[in-house]
Amino acid sequence: MHTQNLDNNLNIKPSRDVTELNIAAVTINQQLCDLKFRKVLSEWYYIFNDRVRLSLDNRIELNPNYKDKTWYFGKKITVQAIVGPNGSGKSSLLELIYRIINNFSALVERGMKRNAAWRLLFVEGLYAELYYVQDGHLYCISCRGNDVLLIKDGEKEQLLSANTHSYHQSKENKFRVKDMAQMADQLHYSVVTNYSLQSLVSADYQDEVSLAPDSNGVYAPEQEGTVWISHLYHKNDGYLTPIVLNPFRDQDGNIDMATEHRLTIYRLSALLLYYRKRKGFFDDYELNDITYRFFPQTVYDKFAFNDELLSNLKQTAWNIEEFVRINPNSTPTIILKEFGYDKLILDNDIARAGATYLVYKILSIASKYPSYSDFEEWSIKSFTKTDLTKREKDSLMKLVGQIKKDKSHITIKVVQVRNFLNVMIRYGSEVLEKESFSIDYYLKLVGTSVVNGGSELFNIMYTLPPTFFIPTLTIKNPDKEGNPIEISKFSSGERQLLYTFSTYVYHIRNLLSIPKKRVAYRHINLILDEAEICFHPEYQRLFLSRLLYMIKSLWLNRHCAFNIIIATHSPFILSDIPKENILYLDKGKTQDREMFISPLAANISDILYQSFFLRNGFIGEWARTKINEILKKKVSWWQLSKEELVFIESLGDEYLKKQVKRHLGFVEKK
């Protein structure tokens, strides 16, 4: 097989049409792959569905007998499940996928400028492969220790290596954003959700050796306690690395639920406004109102990363009117002038917050995103810079010009604050100097979004107030006479549902906003580990239907192909999925699908018995034990105690009750 070094040869052509994404299989080299990664997974091949099969010579190949499910799930959508009891290897298998993607990305991105983003770490000792079918082609990302290969249709390999001799620091051998943009046509983006408190915690991966590149691109072990998954959480790279983990966890594995709630409100605001004119997806969560309260501290908190700088920046921000007037060649002055706000009256708190936030966002974009790496000299610390040289002024003006043209998710908050400042110029600051105001009031002031050509949902996002206004979101009470309900008052299951769906929409819309000249993924893999956490059985029953409806009603599958992987213990979710799309696991081993009945619209008890390996039945273990204790006495019905008789008469399953009584010699009177 011919091998090319991907560092030296980037001959990767983009796919013409987006038609399909199917995560097909994972293979593990049981002899070489570290046991820390394999855990209970003891087989070489884990085939997720019937899109591929194992050939006679033990290779993964496309299955000519594949049963197309497009009619059932929808155009460009594939859904599959991984099931099995606790400890069967479901999460271990998914974590292997995360490591494979991480290692591939770490090698691709080591030569790129990542600005403020955390560099990715390479996981040592990984020997595993991820197979996926994309637009009719079989791809494989193969991790072979320090080497990672991208393989297409088994014939063409592109090689990356963490070895010293395989990487040179010469300019032509370094990946750039445009090189990654070409490669994105052959890759997919994974959006992972796992709200289990015990999952994806950095401390659980500390025994894995993480490697980091030095200034010459050569990898060496990081200091003890540095973990690859922590860096994956903190990457902050504008969707360059093809995976994101949700919810965000800090280095101690903690989830900031206050932040999660705040993000959910922001993401839900646009969704509920979109569905206010439509029926189907959010019928039981109809928007009542969104009210906003001015909270300028959120602006000034942006500068809290450095105590010495904070004092200086706060003084500047709070007095930005005087700072701009005194320093005509300062960073804020040039930025505001380039946006046409040099005549903006900054004599009140609300205007000062808007101007300060706009300057902050411009500098933040320059310091964070790889697509703005040409402006790495600009950062938040540049806020107080005065007496800019001609070169610096030209650079800053060029930065503002590029941001003005950028219609991606990166500039949403810039457009929001510009809409806000335009309202103040048009009507005066007094129209927003209220204790609170409603979304409809604000939308009338803003008018049509300044961004054209985007989807309706995206234009709604652009017209929301800036983030220094705190929203309160209320839903109409299902009881028409009842008072509206705040999201914060919802049950944990309802909030979990809204968190999950709003997270997916947020990331998908952001991905779709990225132009093809950047790293624009159009194949999206949604991974839901422990999908049913907090869900009532009725929510479980509706979950997949709602997810599919959301994708279709937002037209997300018009230009994207979706693969959905659900690791679940829910028979209600499984009853929506054909057997060919289910990987059955037990004690780390694949179970033959032909052993199982099809769960598709099947009896829930049958699904529980077979798909979830409930070999001891479906009743509670304590009740089952008590029944067995009575039967093992080998006495007749008439010898039982009063308490035992009452217990048997209380059994809820009439058939079970009848069989127990019959075994004890009880004869029904005719």
C-alpha positions as CSV (number, residue, x, y, z in Angstrom):
1,M,0.0,0.0,0.0
2,H,1.4,3.4,-1.0
3,T,2.1,5.7,1.9
4,Q,2.4,9.5,1.7
5,N,3.6,11.8,4.5
6,L,0.8,14.2,5.2
7,D,3.2,16.8,6.6
8,N,4.8,17.0,3.2
9,N,1.9,16.2,0.8
10,L,-1.5,17.9,1.2
11,N,-3.1,16.6,-1.9
12,I,-6.6,16.3,-0.4
13,K,-9.5,17.2,-2.6
14,P,-12.9,18.3,-1.1
15,S,-15.9,16.1,-1.6
16,R,-18.4,17.3,-4.1
17,D,-21.7,16.5,-2.4
18,V,-22.6,16.0,1.2
19,T,-24.8,12.9,1.3
20,E,-24.0,10.7,4.3
21,L,-22.1,10.2,7.5
22,N,-22.0,6.9,9.2
23,I,-19.7,6.1,12.1
24,A,-19.2,2.4,11.2
25,A,-16.6,0.7,13.4
26,V,-13.8,0.8,15.9
27,T,-10.9,-1.6,15.9
28,I,-8.5,-2.2,18.7
29,N,-5.0,-3.8,18.5
30,Q,-5.4,-6.0,21.6
31,Q,-1.7,-6.8,21.7
32,L,-0.3,-3.3,21.5
33,C,-3.0,-1.0,22.8
34,D,-2.6,0.0,26.4
35,L,-5.0,-1.7,28.8
36,K,-5.9,1.7,30.3
37,F,-7.6,2.5,27.0
38,R,-9.1,-1.0,26.3
39,K,-10.5,-1.6,29.8
40,V,-13.2,-4.3,29.4
41,L,-13.1,-4.1,25.6
42,S,-11.4,-7.5,24.7
43,E,-12.3,-7.8,21.0
44,W,-10.4,-6.6,17.9
45,Y,-13.5,-5.4,16.0
46,Y,-16.6,-3.4,17.1
47,I,-19.0,-2.9,14.2
48,F,-21.7,-0.4,15.0
49,N,-24.2,-1.2,12.2
50,D,-24.7,-2.9,8.8
51,R,-23.1,-0.1,6.7
52,V,-19.8,-2.1,6.9
53,R,-18.9,-5.7,7.4
54,L,-15.8,-7.9,8.2
55,S,-14.3,-9.4,5.1
56,L,-12.9,-12.9,4.9
57,D,-9.4,-11.6,5.5
58,N,-10.6,-9.6,8.6
59,R,-10.7,-6.2,7.1
60,I,-13.5,-3.6,7.5
61,E,-15.2,-3.1,4.2
62,L,-18.4,-1.5,2.8
63,N,-21.3,-3.9,3.0
64,P,-23.0,-4.5,-0.4
65,N,-26.1,-5.7,1.5
66,Y,-26.5,-2.5,3.5
67,K,-30.2,-1.6,4.2
68,D,-30.6,2.1,3.6
69,K,-32.6,3.9,6.4
70,T,-33.0,7.3,4.7
71,W,-36.7,6.8,4.3
72,Y,-37.1,6.1,8.0
73,F,-34.8,8.6,9.7
74,G,-34.7,11.3,7.1
75,K,-32.4,12.6,4.3
76,K,-28.7,12.6,5.3
77,I,-29.5,11.3,8.8
78,T,-28.2,8.1,10.4
79,V,-29.1,7.0,13.9
80,Q,-27.5,4.2,15.9
81,A,-27.3,2.9,19.5
82,I,-24.9,1.2,21.8
83,V,-26.5,-0.8,24.5
84,G,-25.6,-3.2,27.3
85,P,-25.5,-3.4,31.1
86,N,-23.3,-1.2,33.3
87,G,-19.7,-2.1,32.8
88,S,-20.2,-3.5,29.4
89,G,-17.8,-1.0,27.7
90,K,-20.2,1.5,26.1
91,S,-18.5,4.6,27.4
92,S,-15.0,3.0,27.0
93,L,-15.7,2.6,23.3
94,L,-16.8,6.2,22.9
95,E,-13.8,7.4,24.8
96,L,-11.6,5.5,22.4
97,I,-13.2,7.6,19.6
98,Y,-12.4,10.8,21.5
99,R,-8.8,9.8,21.9
100,I,-8.4,8.9,18.2
101,I,-9.8,12.3,17.1
102,N,-7.7,14.1,19.7
103,N,-4.5,12.4,18.6
104,F,-5.2,13.1,14.9
105,S,-6.0,16.7,15.6
106,A,-2.9,17.2,17.9
107,L,-0.6,16.2,15.1
108,V,-2.4,18.3,12.5
109,E,-2.5,21.4,14.6
110,R,1.0,21.3,16.2
111,G,2.4,23.7,13.6
112,M,-0.5,26.1,13.6
113,K,-0.8,29.3,15.5
114,R,-3.5,28.8,18.1
115,N,-3.3,32.2,19.9
116,A,-5.0,32.0,23.2
117,A,-6.3,28.4,22.7
118,W,-4.8,25.6,24.7
119,R,-2.6,23.3,22.6
120,L,-3.8,19.7,22.2
121,L,-1.8,16.9,23.9
122,F,-1.0,13.6,22.2
123,V,-2.0,10.4,24.0
124,E,0.8,7.8,24.1
125,G,0.3,4.1,23.5
126,L,-3.0,4.2,21.5
127,Y,-3.4,1.5,18.9
128,A,-7.0,1.8,17.6
129,E,-8.9,2.8,14.5
130,L,-12.1,4.7,13.8
131,Y,-13.9,3.7,10.6
132,Y,-16.6,6.0,9.1
133,V,-18.5,6.2,5.8
134,Q,-18.7,9.6,4.3
135,D,-20.5,10.3,1.0
136,G,-20.0,6.7,-0.1
137,H,-16.3,6.5,0.8
138,L,-14.9,4.4,3.6
139,Y,-12.5,6.4,5.8
140,C,-10.2,5.3,8.6
141,I,-8.3,7.3,11.2
142,S,-5.7,4.8,12.4
143,C,-3.7,5.4,15.5
144,R,-0.6,3.3,15.6
145,G,1.4,4.5,18.6
146,N,3.2,7.6,17.6
147,D,1.9,7.5,14.0
148,V,-1.6,8.5,12.9
149,L,-2.9,7.7,9.4
150,L,-5.9,9.0,7.4
151,I,-7.0,6.3,5.0
152,K,-9.6,6.6,2.2
153,D,-11.1,3.5,0.6
154,G,-8.2,1.4,1.8
155,E,-5.9,2.6,-0.9
156,K,-4.5,6.1,-0.1
157,E,-2.9,6.8,3.2
158,Q,-1.8,10.2,4.6
159,L,0.7,9.9,7.5
160,L,1.3,12.0,10.5
161,S,3.9,11.2,13.1
162,A,4.9,12.4,16.6
163,N,8.4,11.0,16.1
164,T,11.3,13.4,15.9
165,H,12.5,12.3,12.5
166,S,9.1,12.7,10.9
167,Y,8.7,16.4,11.6
168,H,10.7,19.4,10.6
169,Q,10.1,23.0,11.5
170,S,10.5,24.3,8.0
171,K,7.6,26.6,6.9
172,E,6.4,24.4,4.1
173,N,6.0,21.4,6.4
174,K,3.6,23.1,8.8
175,F,-0.2,22.9,8.6
176,R,-2.1,26.1,8.0
177,V,-5.8,26.9,8.4
178,K,-6.3,26.6,4.6
179,D,-4.6,23.2,4.6
180,M,-7.0,22.0,7.4
181,A,-9.9,23.6,5.5
182,Q,-9.2,21.2,2.6
183,M,-8.9,18.2,4.9
184,A,-12.2,19.1,6.6
185,D,-14.1,17.6,3.6
186,Q,-12.8,14.2,4.6
187,L,-13.5,14.6,8.3
188,H,-16.5,15.0,10.5
189,Y,-17.2,17.1,13.6
190,S,-18.3,15.3,16.8
191,V,-20.5,17.1,19.3
192,V,-20.5,15.1,22.5
193,T,-22.9,15.4,25.5
194,N,-22.5,13.5,28.7
195,Y,-24.1,15.0,31.9
196,S,-23.1,12.1,34.1
197,L,-21.2,13.6,37.1
198,Q,-18.8,10.6,37.0
199,S,-17.9,10.8,33.3
200,L,-15.1,12.6,31.4
201,V,-13.5,13.9,34.6
202,S,-9.8,14.8,34.0
203,A,-8.6,13.1,37.2
204,D,-9.7,9.7,35.8
205,Y,-7.1,10.1,33.0
206,Q,-4.1,11.1,34.9
207,D,-2.4,7.7,34.5
208,E,-2.3,8.2,30.7
209,V,0.9,9.7,29.3
210,S,0.2,13.0,27.5
211,L,2.8,14.3,25.1
212,A,3.2,17.9,24.0
213,P,5.3,19.5,21.2
214,D,8.2,21.7,22.0
215,S,9.1,24.8,19.9
216,N,10.5,22.5,17.2
217,G,7.4,20.3,17.0
218,V,9.0,17.4,18.8
219,Y,6.8,15.6,21.4
220,A,7.8,14.8,24.9
221,P,5.9,13.9,28.1
222,E,4.1,16.7,29.8
223,Q,4.5,17.3,33.5
224,E,2.7,15.0,35.9
225,G,-1.0,15.8,36.3
226,T,-1.4,17.3,32.8
227,V,-4.2,15.5,31.1
228,W,-5.2,15.5,27.4
229,I,-8.9,15.6,28.0
230,S,-8.5,18.8,30.1
231,H,-6.8,20.5,27.1
232,L,-9.6,19.3,24.8
233,Y,-12.1,21.0,27.1
234,H,-10.1,24.3,27.0
235,K,-9.1,24.3,23.3
236,N,-11.3,27.4,22.5
237,D,-10.3,27.3,18.8
238,G,-13.3,28.3,16.8
239,Y,-14.3,24.7,15.7
240,L,-10.8,23.9,14.3
241,T,-10.4,20.6,16.3
242,P,-13.2,18.3,15.1
243,I,-14.7,17.6,18.5
244,V,-16.3,19.4,21.4
245,L,-17.3,17.9,24.8
246,N,-20.4,19.1,26.7
247,P,-21.0,20.3,29.3
248,F,-17.7,22.1,30.0
249,R,-15.8,20.7,33.0
250,D,-13.0,22.5,34.8
251,Q,-9.7,20.7,35.6
252,D,-11.3,19.2,38.7
253,G,-14.2,17.8,36.7
254,N,-16.7,20.3,38.1
255,I,-19.6,21.5,36.0
256,D,-20.6,25.1,36.6
257,M,-24.4,24.7,36.5
258,A,-24.9,28.5,36.8
259,T,-22.9,29.0,33.6
260,E,-24.8,26.1,32.0
261,H,-28.1,27.7,32.9
262,R,-27.0,31.1,31.6
263,L,-25.8,29.6,28.3
264,T,-29.0,27.7,27.9
265,I,-31.1,30.8,28.4
266,Y,-29.1,32.5,25.7
267,R,-29.4,29.6,23.3
268,L,-33.0,28.9,24.0
269,S,-34.0,32.5,23.5
270,A,-33.4,32.3,19.8
271,L,-34.9,28.8,19.5
272,L,-38.1,29.8,21.2
273,L,-38.4,33.0,19.2
274,Y,-38.0,30.9,16.0
275,Y,-40.6,28.3,17.1
276,R,-43.0,31.0,18.2
277,K,-44.3,31.1,14.6
278,R,-44.2,27.3,14.2
279,K,-45.8,24.2,15.7
280,G,-44.5,20.8,16.6
281,F,-41.2,20.9,18.4
282,F,-41.8,23.2,21.3
283,D,-45.6,23.0,21.6
284,D,-45.3,22.3,25.3
285,Y,-42.7,25.1,25.8
286,E,-44.4,28.1,24.2
287,L,-42.6,31.4,24.8
288,N,-44.3,33.9,27.0
289,D,-41.7,36.6,27.2
290,I,-38.0,37.3,27.6
291,T,-37.2,40.4,29.7
292,Y,-33.7,42.0,30.0
293,R,-32.0,43.8,32.8
294,F,-28.9,45.9,32.4
295,F,-25.9,44.4,34.2
296,P,-22.7,46.3,33.3
297,Q,-20.5,44.2,35.7
298,T,-20.5,41.4,33.1
299,V,-18.4,43.7,30.8
300,Y,-15.9,44.7,33.4
301,D,-15.5,41.1,34.6
302,K,-14.0,40.3,31.2
303,F,-10.8,42.1,32.4
304,A,-10.5,40.1,35.7
305,F,-7.7,37.8,34.5
306,N,-4.9,40.0,35.8
307,D,-5.0,42.1,39.0
308,E,-2.6,44.8,37.8
309,L,-4.1,45.1,34.4
310,L,-7.6,44.9,35.8
311,S,-7.2,48.1,37.8
312,N,-5.9,50.0,34.7
313,L,-8.5,48.6,32.4
314,K,-11.4,49.2,34.7
315,Q,-10.3,52.8,35.0
316,T,-10.1,53.1,31.3
317,A,-13.4,51.3,30.6
318,W,-15.4,53.3,33.2
319,N,-14.0,56.5,31.7
320,I,-13.8,55.5,28.1
321,E,-15.4,58.8,27.0
322,E,-12.5,60.7,28.5
323,F,-9.9,58.2,27.3
324,V,-11.1,58.3,23.7
325,R,-11.2,62.1,23.7
326,I,-7.7,62.5,25.2
327,N,-6.1,59.7,23.1
328,P,-7.0,60.1,19.4
329,N,-4.5,57.3,18.5
330,S,-5.5,54.8,21.1
331,T,-6.9,51.3,20.5
332,P,-10.5,52.0,21.5
333,T,-10.5,55.3,19.5
334,I,-9.4,53.6,16.3
335,I,-11.9,50.7,16.7
336,L,-14.9,52.9,17.5
337,K,-14.0,55.2,14.6
338,E,-13.7,52.3,12.1
339,F,-17.2,51.2,13.1
340,G,-18.6,54.7,12.8
341,Y,-19.0,55.3,16.5
342,D,-16.5,58.1,16.9
343,K,-19.4,60.6,17.4
344,L,-21.3,58.3,19.9
345,I,-22.2,60.1,23.1
346,L,-20.6,58.2,26.0
347,D,-22.0,60.1,28.9
348,N,-24.0,57.3,30.6
349,D,-23.3,53.8,31.9
350,I,-25.2,52.0,29.2
351,A,-23.4,53.6,26.3
352,R,-20.0,53.2,28.0
353,A,-20.7,49.5,28.6
354,G,-21.6,49.1,24.9
355,A,-18.5,50.9,23.6
356,T,-16.2,49.0,26.0
357,Y,-17.7,45.7,25.1
358,L,-17.3,46.3,21.4
359,V,-13.6,47.1,21.8
360,Y,-13.2,44.0,24.1
361,K,-14.8,41.7,21.5
362,I,-12.6,42.9,18.7
363,L,-9.4,42.3,20.7
364,S,-10.7,39.0,22.0
365,I,-11.4,37.7,18.5
366,A,-7.9,38.7,17.4
367,S,-6.4,36.8,20.4
368,K,-8.5,33.6,20.3
369,Y,-9.3,32.3,16.8
370,P,-6.9,30.6,14.4
371,S,-8.5,32.3,11.5
372,Y,-7.3,35.6,12.9
373,S,-3.8,34.5,13.6
374,D,-2.4,37.3,11.4
375,F,-3.5,39.7,14.2
376,E,-1.9,37.9,17.1
377,E,-0.2,41.2,18.3
378,W,-3.7,42.4,19.5
379,S,-5.1,41.1,22.8
380,I,-7.1,42.4,25.7
381,K,-4.0,43.9,27.1
382,S,-4.0,46.2,24.0
383,F,-7.1,48.0,25.4
384,T,-5.1,50.8,27.0
385,K,-2.5,51.1,24.3
386,T,-2.1,54.8,23.1
387,D,0.0,56.5,20.5
388,L,-0.4,53.7,17.9
389,T,2.1,53.8,15.1
390,K,1.0,54.0,11.5
391,R,1.7,50.3,11.1
392,E,-0.3,49.5,14.2
393,K,-3.2,51.6,13.1
394,D,-3.2,50.0,9.7
395,S,-3.2,46.5,11.3
396,L,-6.0,47.4,13.7
397,M,-8.1,48.9,10.8
398,K,-7.5,45.8,8.8
399,L,-8.6,43.6,11.7
400,V,-11.9,45.6,12.0
401,G,-12.4,45.3,8.3
402,Q,-12.0,41.6,8.4
403,I,-14.4,41.3,11.3
404,K,-17.0,43.4,9.5
405,K,-17.0,40.9,6.6
406,D,-17.1,37.9,8.8
407,K,-20.6,36.4,8.9
408,S,-19.7,33.3,11.0
409,H,-20.5,32.6,14.6
410,I,-17.3,34.3,15.6
411,T,-18.9,37.8,15.1
412,I,-22.4,37.2,16.5
413,K,-21.7,39.2,19.6
414,V,-20.1,42.0,17.6
415,V,-23.2,42.3,15.5
416,Q,-25.4,42.2,18.7
417,V,-23.5,45.1,20.3
418,R,-23.5,47.0,17.0
419,N,-27.3,46.7,16.8
420,F,-27.5,47.9,20.4
421,L,-25.2,51.0,19.7
422,N,-27.2,51.8,16.5
423,V,-30.4,51.8,18.6
424,M,-28.8,54.4,20.9
425,I,-27.6,56.5,18.0
426,R,-31.1,56.4,16.4
427,Y,-33.3,56.9,19.4
428,G,-31.0,58.0,22.3
429,S,-29.9,56.0,25.3
430,E,-33.0,56.7,27.3
431,V,-35.1,54.2,25.3
432,L,-33.0,51.4,27.0
433,E,-32.5,53.1,30.4
434,K,-35.2,51.1,32.0
435,E,-35.4,48.7,34.9
436,S,-36.2,46.0,32.3
437,F,-37.6,45.7,28.8
438,S,-39.2,42.9,26.8
439,I,-37.7,41.1,23.7
440,D,-40.5,42.4,21.5
441,Y,-39.8,46.0,22.6
442,Y,-36.2,45.6,21.8
443,L,-36.8,43.9,18.4
444,K,-38.9,46.8,17.3
445,L,-36.1,49.2,18.1
446,V,-33.5,47.0,16.3
447,G,-35.6,46.4,13.2
448,T,-34.3,44.1,10.5
449,S,-31.0,42.4,11.3
450,V,-27.9,44.0,9.6
451,V,-26.8,40.5,8.6
452,N,-28.4,39.3,5.3
453,G,-28.3,35.9,3.7
454,G,-28.3,33.9,6.9
455,S,-31.0,31.6,8.1
456,E,-33.9,33.0,10.1
457,L,-32.6,31.4,13.3
458,F,-29.2,33.0,12.8
459,N,-30.7,36.4,12.1
460,I,-32.7,36.0,15.4
461,M,-29.4,35.3,17.2
462,Y,-27.9,38.5,15.7
463,T,-30.8,40.7,16.9
464,L,-30.7,39.6,20.6
465,P,-29.4,42.2,23.1
466,P,-25.7,42.0,24.0
467,T,-24.6,39.8,26.9
468,F,-24.4,42.6,29.4
469,F,-28.2,42.4,29.6
470,I,-29.3,39.5,31.8
471,P,-32.4,37.7,30.4
472,T,-35.3,36.2,32.3
473,L,-37.1,33.7,30.1
474,T,-40.7,32.6,30.9
475,I,-42.9,29.9,29.3
476,K,-46.6,30.0,29.0
477,N,-48.3,27.8,31.6
478,P,-49.9,24.7,30.1
479,D,-52.8,25.6,32.4
480,K,-54.1,28.6,30.4
481,E,-55.2,30.3,33.7
482,G,-51.8,29.8,35.4
483,N,-49.0,32.3,35.6
484,P,-46.0,32.0,33.2
485,I,-43.2,29.8,34.5
486,E,-39.5,30.7,34.6
487,I,-37.1,28.2,33.1
488,S,-35.3,28.1,36.5
489,K,-38.5,26.7,38.0
490,F,-38.6,23.7,35.6
491,S,-38.0,20.2,36.8
492,S,-34.5,18.7,36.3
493,G,-35.7,16.5,33.5
494,E,-37.3,19.4,31.6
495,R,-34.2,21.5,32.0
496,Q,-32.0,18.6,30.9
497,L,-34.0,18.2,27.7
498,L,-33.7,22.0,27.0
499,Y,-30.0,22.0,27.8
500,T,-29.3,19.1,25.5
501,F,-31.3,20.3,22.5
502,S,-30.2,23.9,22.8
503,T,-26.5,22.8,23.0
504,Y,-26.8,20.8,19.7
505,V,-28.5,23.6,17.9
506,Y,-26.0,26.1,19.1
507,H,-23.0,24.1,17.9
508,I,-24.6,23.0,14.6
509,R,-25.6,26.5,13.6
510,N,-22.1,27.8,14.5
511,L,-20.5,25.1,12.4
512,L,-22.8,25.9,9.4
513,S,-21.9,29.6,9.7
514,I,-18.2,28.9,9.0
515,P,-17.3,29.6,5.3
516,K,-15.6,26.9,3.2
517,K,-12.4,28.9,3.0
518,R,-11.9,28.2,6.7
519,V,-12.2,24.8,8.4
520,A,-15.9,24.2,7.7
521,Y,-17.2,20.8,8.6
522,R,-20.4,19.6,6.9
523,H,-20.6,16.1,8.4
524,I,-21.7,16.2,12.0
525,N,-21.6,13.3,14.5
526,L,-23.8,13.8,17.6
527,I,-22.8,11.5,20.5
528,L,-25.2,11.2,23.4
529,D,-23.7,9.2,26.2
530,E,-26.2,8.4,29.1
531,A,-28.8,10.2,26.9
532,E,-31.8,9.5,29.3
533,I,-30.3,11.0,32.5
534,C,-33.2,12.8,34.4
535,F,-35.8,11.8,31.8
536,H,-39.2,10.5,32.7
537,P,-40.2,7.5,30.5
538,E,-42.4,9.7,28.4
539,Y,-39.4,12.0,27.7
540,Q,-37.4,9.0,26.8
541,R,-40.1,7.8,24.4
542,L,-40.3,11.2,22.7
543,F,-36.6,12.0,22.8
544,L,-35.4,10.7,19.4
545,S,-38.5,11.9,17.6
546,R,-38.0,15.4,19.0
547,L,-34.3,15.4,18.1
548,L,-35.0,14.3,14.5
549,Y,-37.8,16.9,14.2
550,M,-35.6,19.6,15.4
551,I,-32.9,18.8,12.8
552,K,-35.4,18.8,10.0
553,S,-37.6,21.8,11.1
554,L,-34.5,23.9,11.3
555,W,-33.3,22.6,7.9
556,L,-30.0,21.6,9.4
557,N,-29.8,18.5,7.2
558,R,-30.1,20.6,4.0
559,H,-26.3,21.2,3.8
560,C,-25.1,18.8,6.5
561,A,-25.1,15.0,7.0
562,F,-25.7,13.7,10.5
563,N,-24.8,10.6,12.4
564,I,-26.4,10.2,15.8
565,I,-24.9,7.7,18.3
566,I,-26.9,7.1,21.5
567,A,-25.4,5.1,24.3
568,T,-28.5,4.2,26.4
569,H,-30.2,2.1,29.0
570,S,-33.7,3.1,27.8
571,P,-35.9,0.6,26.0
572,F,-38.1,3.5,25.0
573,I,-35.3,5.1,23.0
574,L,-34.2,1.7,21.6
575,S,-37.7,1.0,20.3
576,D,-37.2,3.8,17.7
577,I,-34.1,2.1,16.2
578,P,-33.8,-0.8,13.8
579,K,-31.8,-3.8,15.0
580,E,-29.2,-3.4,12.2
581,N,-28.2,0.0,13.7
582,I,-27.5,-1.3,17.2
583,L,-24.3,-2.5,18.8
584,Y,-25.0,-4.9,21.6
585,L,-22.3,-5.2,24.3
586,D,-21.9,-7.5,27.3
587,K,-18.8,-7.7,29.4
588,G,-16.8,-5.9,26.6
589,K,-17.8,-8.4,23.9
590,T,-20.1,-7.8,20.9
591,Q,-23.2,-9.9,20.9
592,D,-24.6,-11.2,17.6
593,R,-27.6,-9.1,16.5
594,E,-29.3,-12.2,15.1
595,M,-29.7,-13.4,18.7
596,F,-32.1,-10.5,19.4
597,I,-35.6,-9.6,18.3
598,S,-35.9,-6.3,16.5
599,P,-36.6,-3.6,19.1
600,L,-38.2,-1.5,16.5
601,A,-41.7,-0.7,18.0
602,A,-41.4,-3.9,20.0
603,N,-42.8,-4.7,23.4
604,I,-40.9,-2.9,26.1
605,S,-40.6,-6.0,28.3
606,D,-39.0,-7.9,25.4
607,I,-36.6,-5.2,24.8
608,L,-35.6,-5.1,28.5
609,Y,-35.1,-8.8,28.6
610,Q,-33.0,-9.1,25.5
611,S,-31.3,-5.8,24.7
612,F,-30.4,-4.9,28.3
613,F,-29.7,-8.5,29.5
614,L,-32.2,-8.5,32.3
615,R,-31.9,-12.2,32.9
616,N,-33.6,-12.1,36.3
617,G,-36.8,-10.5,35.0
618,F,-38.3,-7.0,35.2
619,I,-39.4,-6.7,38.8
620,G,-37.5,-5.1,41.6
621,E,-34.8,-7.4,43.2
622,W,-36.1,-7.0,46.7
623,A,-39.6,-8.0,45.7
624,R,-38.2,-10.9,43.7
625,T,-36.2,-12.1,46.7
626,K,-39.2,-12.1,48.9
627,I,-41.3,-14.1,46.4
628,N,-38.5,-16.7,46.2
629,E,-38.2,-16.9,50.0
630,I,-41.9,-17.8,50.2
631,L,-41.7,-20.4,47.4
632,K,-38.5,-22.0,48.8
633,K,-40.4,-22.8,52.1
634,K,-42.2,-25.5,50.2
635,V,-45.4,-25.0,52.3
636,S,-49.0,-24.7,51.2
637,W,-51.0,-21.5,50.8
638,W,-52.8,-22.2,54.0
639,Q,-49.5,-22.4,56.0
640,L,-48.4,-18.9,55.1
641,S,-48.4,-16.1,57.7
642,K,-50.9,-13.3,57.5
643,E,-48.2,-10.9,56.3
644,E,-47.1,-13.3,53.5
645,L,-50.7,-13.7,52.3
646,V,-51.2,-9.9,52.2
647,F,-47.9,-9.6,50.3
648,I,-48.9,-12.1,47.6
649,E,-52.4,-10.5,47.3
650,S,-50.6,-7.1,46.7
651,L,-48.6,-8.3,43.7
652,G,-49.4,-6.0,40.8
653,D,-48.8,-8.5,38.0
654,E,-52.0,-10.6,37.9
655,Y,-50.4,-13.4,35.9
656,L,-47.5,-13.6,38.3
657,K,-49.8,-13.5,41.3
658,K,-51.9,-16.3,39.8
659,Q,-48.8,-18.5,39.2
660,V,-47.4,-18.0,42.7
661,K,-50.8,-18.9,44.3
662,R,-51.1,-21.9,42.0
663,H,-47.6,-23.1,43.0
664,L,-48.7,-22.8,46.7
665,G,-51.7,-25.0,46.1
666,F,-54.3,-22.2,46.2
667,V,-57.4,-23.2,44.2
668,E,-59.7,-20.5,42.9
669,K,-63.3,-20.9,43.7
670,K,-65.5,-21.3,40.7
